[in-house]
């Protein structure tokens, strides 16, 4: 049941050896599908403020401003393929490792400089939804955008034919200055397709016939190479966020200040560096998240499960179609986070009460001074902690 290939995500984290010569290395990448509107595809760099507004005037095919990157596509389609790549420095002349579309000729290319104050990149869609797709360290980046198969998409549009998944763009990012250290390395988020009341992820290793998790009545079941999750609702569809950390994350790093309703700490084995998402009825998404082969601590967390039956019931009571934008806006409300860090780091996430109170107070004061919404008590959102750490020595 894990066969059908869909849009995939690859994240690779490579650490240079001490004393090695600095070379251009791809640190992480993610492959997503986006939906353009009125021939415009917007990749927003989230700031924590309200970023919506009229798009800038495009004299060419792409432009960047303090809100992000705007691309004039050749044809509106349900799937514009966008491949994000994070490099340690300028990758000019280097071919991307798989997955990539380097075998397709580049038809247009531009390089810009963008600010990513929160490190979050997102698609801003026609219904107002902001869908986070890739997270990097906060900072200032060079961004090289390359477009492929635009001519073919334009010809198909003239003939009245749709080219879903053919027109594609690569966004290569590398920091203006070197960024190293511990903490969050990379993250990506998907909407999970459910089937028979569950979805899951597993270690991709075609050479191994590893047993699948048992079917139980619990909210999850797992082996060392696969995890099944049983959300409260199949519609609206839940979200799944994968995170790779360089070391054990602090206990205060939760999601948008919410406390998890369920959580479990596990061990997970990655044999060939790739994890796939799957739903029993819909097939698999190979390469949904990739990380270096090895053993990992896995902290699995579930958020906002208890409110979902009420949300689902209310939408059905108002006879809102599951194809309506209102359903789309609720996708990912029920969220699961799979947080990985290397098994050789034996640390467990710090308990929240072990954090220095003065540090938390300083972060809240800094956030409010800079106009960011922050809670007065409880966990601080990880994006605000990351911004504070990037802005203060």
N, C-alpha and C positions, 0 to 999 in steps of 0.2 A: 504493500500500500504506500510505500515511500519512494515513488518513482518519478512523478511528474515534475519537471523542472519549472520553476517559476523565478521571479526576480529574486536575486540572491545578494547577500552581503558578506564581504570578506573583511576581516580586520586582522592585521598582522602587526606584532610589536617586536621590533628588533633593537637590541641594545648593542652599541659599538663596544668592541673589546678595548680594555685599557691600553693606551698607547698606540691604537690603530690609526691609520691615516683616514682623515675625514673624507667620506665619499657620500654621494647622493644616494640615499636609501629610502625606499618607501616604507613608512612606519605603519600606516593603516590605510584602508580603503573601504568603501561601501557602495553597493550598487542598488539603486532604487528606481521605481517608476514614479513619474509625476504627471499631473494633468494640467496642460496649458489652457489658457482662456484668452480669447481674442488675440491669438497668435503671440501671447506673452507668457513666459515662464519665469516666475520670481523665486529666487533662492534668498531667503531673508537671513541676515545675521542678527539674532535676537539680542536685545539690549536690556530687557527688563522693563522698558517703557512701552507705551503704545506706539507701534511702528507703522501702522496702516496709513495709507494715504494714496494720492494719485501717483502712478508710476512716472518716472522721469521720461522726458522726450528722448527717443532713440533715433539718432541720425544714421546709425549703422545697425548691426545685428545684435550687439551686446553693449551694455554699459554697467558700471558699478557706482554706487554712492554709499552714504553712511547707513543705508537700510539693507544693502546687500547687492546681489547680482541680478540683472534683468536681461533675459535672452528673448529676442524675437525669433520664434520658431518658424519653420517653413510650412508646417501644417498643424492645426489643432488636432490632438488625438488623446485618447484615454490613457495612453502610455507613452510618455517621453522618457527614454532611458537616460539617467544621469549617474555617472560614475565619479564619486568623490575619492580623491587620493590625498593623503597627508604624507609629505616628504620632509626629511630633515634639512635639505637645502635644494637649490634649483635643480630640477631633474632634466634640464634641457639635454636632448640627445639620447636620453636613456629610455629604453622600452620598459613599459610597465609589466611586472609579473602578472600571471593570471589571478583573478579574471580581468581581462582588458579587451579593448576593441582596437588594439594597435594594428591589427591586420587590415583594418579598414582605413582608407586614405582620409586625412584631415582636410576638410574643405574650407574651414574658417578657423582663425585662432587669434585670441587677444589676451594680453596680460594686464591685470589691474592690481591695485593694492587695496585691501579691505581691512576694516577693524572687526574683530570678533570678541567683543567685551565679555560675553558670557561663555564663549567657545561653542555656542549652539548654532547649527545651521538648520534651516527649516524651509519647507515648501509652503508658500502662502497660496491657498487655493481659492477658487472662485466664490465659494460659499463663506469665505472669511476664516476658514479653518487654517490654523498654523500647525503644520505637522513636522515635528522634529525628526530629522533623519540621521544626523551625524553630529557628534560632539568631540571637540578637540580642546586643547588647553587654551584658555583665554589669551588674547594677544592680537598683534597686528601681523597680517599675512600677505604675501604675494599670491595672486590667484591667476593661473593660466587656464583659460577656457578654450576647448577645442570642440568643433562641431563636425559630425560625420553623417553622411547619407541625407543631407538636406536637399540636394538636387533631386534625388529619387523621391523624397517626400513631396516636393513641390510638383513634380510631374504627376505623381499619383493624385494629388489634390486637384490638379487641372483636369484629370480624367474622372473625377468624382469617386476616387477610391481612397480608403483610409489606410494609413501605414503605421498602425499601432506597433510599438516596440522596435521600429526600424531606425527612425531618426534618433540620434544619441549625442550626448555631450559628456566630455570629461572635464572635471574641475580639479586641477592640481593645486594644492596649497602647500606653501612652505613658509616658516616664520621669518620675519625680518631679522630677528636675533635668535641665537640658539636657546632652546628651552629644554631643560632636563629636570630631573628630580623625581620624587615619589608622587603618590596620589593616583588620580584617575588618568589612564593612558588614552583610552578611546571608548566610545559607546555608540550604540545604534538602537533604534526602536522600530518595531513593526506592529502592524495590526495582525493579530493571530486568527487564522481561519480555524473554526472549531468543527468537529464532526463527532457525532455520537456523544456529545457532552464533554469533549476533551480536545486538547491540543498538546503538543509536546516538542521536545528537542532532543537530539541524540548525536553522539560522536559519529562522524562520517568515516567509516572504515570498511570498504567493500570486502576486504580480506578476512573480516572477522564476523562470525555468526554469534554475536553477543545476545543473550536473552533480553527480552523486553520487560519493562516493569509489570508487576502483577496488576490486574484490574481490581481495585478496591473501592470502598465508599469514601475514602479520605479525600482531602482536597488535592493531594498529590501522591504519586508513587514513583520510585526511582531505583535504578541500579547505578553502578559506577560509570555507566556510559550512556544513560538515557533517563529522561525525566518526563513524566506525564502530568499535566495539570488539568484539573476539573474546575472550570470557572462556574460562577453562579448562573451566568446567562450565556447563551450562544449568540444572541442578538440583544443589544449592541455587542459587537465583537470586542473581546478584550485586547489589551496591548501587552507586548512583551519587550522589555528593554534588557539588552545584554551590555554588561560593563566589564572591562578589563582594567584591573588595578595593578600597580607595580608592587604593592605591599598590602597588608591588612588595612581596610578602610576604617576610619573612625566610626564609632557607633552613632554619632550625630548625623551622619550622611544618610538621610532618608529621602523621601520623594515629596517635593513641594510642601514640606513641613508636616505631612500627614504621618501618623503612626501606622505601621503595617498591622493588618488584622490577623494575618497568619505569617509564619516564617519558619524556616528550617535550615540548619547548616548541614551540608553534605560534603562528600569528596567526589570529584569528577575527573575522569581520565580522558585526555584528548590524545589520540594516537597518531593522527596525521595532520592535525592543525585546523580542522574544520568541523563546525557544528551545523546541523540542518534543522529546520523547523518542519513540522508535519501536522496534518490533520487527517484523520482516518478516511474521510470521504473526499478530500480535496487534493491529496497527494503531498509531495514534499517540496521544500524550498532548500535545495542543496546550497551550502555555503552561506547560510543565514548569518553566521558569525564565525570568524576564524581567529585563532590565537596560537602561539607556539605550542608544539606538541609537549605533553608532560602531564603531571598530576596537579590538580588545582583544589583549593578550597572553593566551595560554592555556597553562597548565602542566597537562598531563594526566598523572596518576599512577595506577599500579596496585599494589594491596597484596594480599598473601597468596594469590597465584595458585598457588604451588607446592604448597600443602597441600591444595588443593581436590580433586584426583583421589582422594587417600586418604580424605578425608571422604566423598565421594560413594560410593566403593566400599564403605566400611564400612557406610554406611546401607543400601545395597542388599543387602549380605551378611546383614544382620540382618532383612531383609524389612520395613523400616520404610516405611510408605506415604508418598508425597510430600505427602499431605494431613494427615499427623500433625504434632502440635505440635513434635516434635523436628526435623523438616525446617524448620518455620517459624523455629525458633530459630537455625538456621544461615544463614538468608537474610541476605545482606549481608556475610558473612564475607569473601568475595572482594569487594573494594571498589575503585572507581575514583573519583578526585577530579578535577573540572574546575574549575580555579582561574583566574578572570578578573581582570585589572586593566587600566585604560585604556591604550591604545597611546600616548597623548601622554606618559605616564610611561615614559621609555625605560629605566628601571632594570630590572635582572634581579634575581631573588631573591638575597639575600645568601648567600654560602657560610657554612656553619655555623662554620667556623673563624674567620670574621671577627667573630663576636660576642664581646663582652668577657667573658672567663671569670668575672670577679667578678659580673657580672649573672646568669649561669647558676647560679653558686653561691648567690647571694642568693635566686633563685627556688626552688631546691630546698630551702634552709633554711626559707624561709617556708612552702612547701607542707607539709613534714614537721611544722612547728610547729602548723599548722592541721589536721593529721590527714588530709592528702590523700596518696594513693598516687602516688609519683613515682620515676622511675628514677634511679640514681646516675650514669649516664653515657649519652651519646647524646642524641638529640632529646627535647625536653620537649613533652608534649602541648599543643596550642594553647589548650585550655580553661584549663589551669593558668597559662599565660603571661598570658592575658586576665584571670584572677582576680587575679593578682599586680599587673598594671598598674592594675586598677581599685581595688585596696586600698592602693596605695602612691602617694604624691604624686610 
